[in-house]
Amino acid sequence: MPPAPSAPSSAPAPAEPLVLAGPILRRLTPARLTIWLALRTPARIRLSLDAGDGTPRRHALEPGEAGCRHLAAGARLDYLLLELALEPALPIGGWIGYDLALQPLDGDGRAWQGWQEWAPDLCYPGKSSPGFVLMPTVHALLHGSCRRPHHLGGDGLAAADRLLARCIAAGSGHTASAAHPGHGAGADADGDALPAWPSALVLSGDQIYADDVAGPMLRAIHRLIAALGLPAEALPGTDDPALAEPGTLYAHPAGYYRREALLPRLPHHRALVDILFGGAEKPVFTTANAHNHLITLAEVLAMYLLVWSPVPWQGLEIDPPPALDARERALFAQEQHALEAFVAELPAVRRVFAHLPVAMIFDDHDITDDWNLSREWEETAYGHAFSRRVLGNALAAYLINQGWGNCPEAFPPALLDALAGALAAPGSAAHDACIEQLQAFDAWHYEWPTTPPLVVIDTRTHRWRSELAARRPSGLMDWEALTDLQHTLRGHPAVLLVSPAPIFGVKLIEVIQRLFTWLGHPLLVDAENWMAHRGAAQAILNIFRHRKTPRHFVVLSGDVHYSFVYDVELRGRVRGPDIWQICSSGVRNEFPPRLLAVLDRANRWLYSPRSPLNWLTRRRRMRVIPRTPEGAAPGRRLLNGSGIGLVELDAEGAPWRIRELLGDGRSVRFLREEAESRWE
């Protein structure tokens, strides 16, 4: 990408925007408001909320005080999390505009800066300020996962931004229409009624790809690290003594496209290559390039800024590193073209984040491919200083950028203090102590008090390890975590359950994964799904069958790089709950198209609802009915393409319309065709 044009010599250089990323709305209730910001310097906050009643509510906040938590990450990078108790409570169903002004604390007397100065394109046409609509009863919800910056194919978050713009233009950015519980006002381009304002944007994993980084993105990360003055980090456990010196990684000859060469050469550490760089070697399900795997804490922090905001890209010169060979230079140029399209849509991404409450949870690529896949994987990864540091750095960055705003009270002051120590001195004993605390932390899951409640589960750190063989895939949740989940679900008539991996997946693909596991190669095919572990599979199915758990389950998932919808009916003497497995993946990614077409059609014939092969699986006591993507070719049930899922619910919490809003502008409905379901 070319650098930003320089200002004429006769004019003063424009001031750099104070806000690097954000504002991002996080957990939002009538009585509490959470907003995340990344700034170039600590700043006072003035927040004004205007519900249109003539009496704006004003809040003044200082960094570090109650309601304005602060973390310093570098000379020119600070994070603020606003978490305000609101009295009286905010009104429901109407537009609430907000004005966010900041004043740096550097003592030079600079004036307050409103969003008009640091994000002039933050506001939608027809509105005088950014804003939101409180919709605790869920009529509509956006969801998706897997956003890979250098994938060509549009951005689902930009599609979400276009939807909000249409809702505002049509007047449905206020309340749901009386015509249908869930219809907004006006009609979309396809003639369908627009949805009510979405209650939330749910991102169910792989918000970044720490293990699949384009060369130009890594170059931008290193330039941004220098611009923000992020501290250098010495790396433990490598064979190269130069890496023990802080900052040497970024100029190392193996720093681009060859990072696997930095791992120890000892034979018994060969498995480290599989853990950190195995994504580059998957011939079937993953077309990854793990050879630029993020390593330092500064690298992961910089990547979050670059994937969420256009501001950090301003003025960055993204030229190829001098050590690249001819093949790597060609790849660099190809990836740079893809990233230019990605960066062009970042203003839309920032805008949608500023207008919808965003719920997030990690999946593997937020940390590394196949994170905690098996007991063998964990013993190898956490048993070596280098890989333990890499995983810990990604988890620390996840806490700051994603986990913090989901449920701020879940993170004890001692953990945040340890994180502040790691940010101040990367590579120190304080850094290692912070990583130990992060690896022991067990409250990444959370619940939002919507109707139906939004229950987000952690399928990565509560693994049910196989007792039969260390190499076998672990269950996605252990017995204790599943028991806690059952208690959380008790008494609710309906629930929105966020599981990063689909609970009911494509059976043929699961069978192939099981075959590779049996052959001793689970890493080659991402062999982790709910049915891969007998104990976890039985426990989650028992939760669905329990008489005191919800009668309506809407399961929102991602992970797999294609989208689909299954209606699931549990067989038995007593009628089971209504279950909808809705998968939206990826926001900016897709499955190899030809391979998916073959697997899709083969799965339809081999594992249709009436197929006798189902009796050889755990589906023998259930009926799984695939929905058809509108306009799909005959025999297709899986939708391949970058986009964002849109689910609309009725008063009982059941979905009445399910769509995928694609990055190319199309809207695809998933249709239940009763006649074809009976035929199958």
Secondary structure, 3 states (H helix, E strand, C coil): CCCCCCCCCCCCCCCCCCEEEEEEEEEEECCEEEEEEEECCCEEEEEEEECCCCCCEEEEECCCCCCEEEEEEECCEEEEEEEEECCCCCCCCCEEEEEEEEEECCCCCCCCECHHHHCCCCCCCCCCCCEEECCCECCEEEEEEEECCCCCCCCHHHHHHHHHHHHHHHCCCCCCCCCCCCEEEEECCCCCEEECCCCCEEECCCCCCCCCCCHHHHHHHHHHHHHHCCCCCCCCCCCCHHHHCCCHHHHCCCCCCCHHHHCCCCHHHCHHHHHHHHHHHCCCCCCCCHHHCCCCHHHHHHHHHHHHCCHHHCCCCCCCCCCCCHHHHHHHHHHHHHHHHHHHCHHHHHHHHCCCCEEECCCHHHCCCCCCCEHHHHHHHHCCHHHHHHHHHHHHHHHHHHHHHHCHHHCCHHHHHHHHHHHHCCCCHHHHHHHHHHHHCCCCCEEECCECCEEECCCCCCCECCCCCCCCECECCCHHHHHHHHHHHCCCCEEEEECCCCCCCCHHHHHHHHHHHHCCCHHHHCCCCHHHCHHHHHHHHHHHHCCCCCCEEEEEECCCCCEEEEEEEECCCCCCCEEEEEECEEEECCCCHHHHHHHHHHHHHHCCCCCHHHHHCHHHHEEEEECEECCCCCCCCCECCCEEEEEEECCCCCEEEEEEEECCCCEEEEECCHHHHHHC
